[in-house]
Amino acid sequence: MDGIARVRLTGGCSSHGSTFSVADEIMPTLKQFSSVRWGKIYDPQGDTERPTGQTDSIPECLEP
């Protein structure tokens, strides 16, 4: 395993202009496992801001 957990959202994807995002809940949940160092969340179309590399990433639609 490469230490990256990948999650693809289904349905809608929006932060609704909020300072809180569902990503704020998903990332800590993924990282509770010792094998996970980074989380990548993809929108329903399969896009995320940083698809490659050892870094966390969320889709643009979840940006506050």
N, C-alpha and C positions, 0 to 999 in steps of 0.2 A: 504494500500500500504506500502511496505517496504522501500520506499525512493530510490529504485534502478530502473533505466531505463535500459532496455536491448535492444540492436540493433544487428541484425544479418545481416552481409554483404552478398550480392549475387555477383556472378561473381568472378573476381579475387581479390586477397588480397596481396598487396606488397607495401613496402615503397620505393622500387627501390633504396635503399642505400642513401636516402635523409635524411636531418635533419628535414624535415617537413613530417607530416603524415596526412592523412584524419582524423585521430582521433583528431588532433588539432582543427579541425572544428566541429566535431560531439560532443565532450564533452561539450564545452561551450553552444552549441545549446540545448543539453539535460538539462543542469543545469539552464537554464533561467527560468524554471518552479519551483515554490516554493516547489512542492511535490518531486522533484528530488534532492537527496543529492549525489548520486554516479551513475556513468555510467559504464556499462559493454558492451563492443563491442565484438562480436563473429565473427570468420571467417566463410566462407561458410559451413564448416564442423561442426560448432557448438562449436568450441574450443575458449577459452580465457585463459590468464595466471592465473588469480585469479577468478575462477568461483564462489567461495563462500565468504561470509564476506562482511562487510560494507567498501568497498574500490572500487576505480575505477579499471578498468581492460581493457586491449586491447589484441588482439591476437598477438602471436609472429611475425606473418607476417607483422605487422605494426610497429614493433620496428625499429628505425633508424639504 
